[in-house]
């Protein structure tokens, strides 16, 4: 009986040795598997930041097109061209805010800052329309008065967009650190080969 029990003990020890050698790679593979969702989240966060940056660029162009409309609006043909560009930038901005709202929803983040941007957009675009209707662009003095009536509103929107971008960047930098920690736990041998 001792020979059998010795044989059983030897097999048990051998089993545990093999199991202990196999476990770390399994644990490591599980840790590596957690990297994929973390990378997907990082990608979505970076995309939302890029959308916010595109919205900021669009608003800056919109502000420039507003000034071009004011400066060149006394000429009927130029007014039509400038008004068309101005309206196109406004439509692009509305679309980008909509895309950003969808992205934040997918990320499960609060749309509070977008609600502020939507309110500012309504006020700003309303002020632009009112300034054109009230002052027109037929003279430089009228254009100056029109511009003056909307200056604070466009600066406010640009600042809110810059704050939104900073929040997005901070969030994605944090997620990047999470991904980096997960990747450090993965052995290089389990990385996909090219």
Number of C-alpha atoms within 10 A of each C-alpha: 6 7 8 9 10 11 12 12 12 12 12 12 12 12 12 12 11 11 11 11 11 11 11 11 14 11 13 16 17 12 16 18 14 14 20 14 11 17 17 12 18 21 15 17 24 19 16 23 23 16 20 24 19 17 25 22 16 20 21 17 16 22 21 13 20 22 18 18 24 26 19 20 23 16 13 11 11 15 19 14 15 21 18 14 18 20 15 14 22 19 13 16 21 15 13 19 20 14 16 21 21 14 19 17 12 12 13 9 10 11 15 10 15 18 13 14 19 16 12 18 19 11 15 20 15 12 19 19 13 15 20 17 11 12 17 20 24 16 15 15 13 17 23 16 17 25 21 11 15 21 14 11 16 21 15 14 22 19 12 18 23 16 14 19 20 15 14 20 17 14 15 21 15 12 19 19 12 15 20 14 12 19 18 11 14 19 12 10 7 11 11 6 6 3
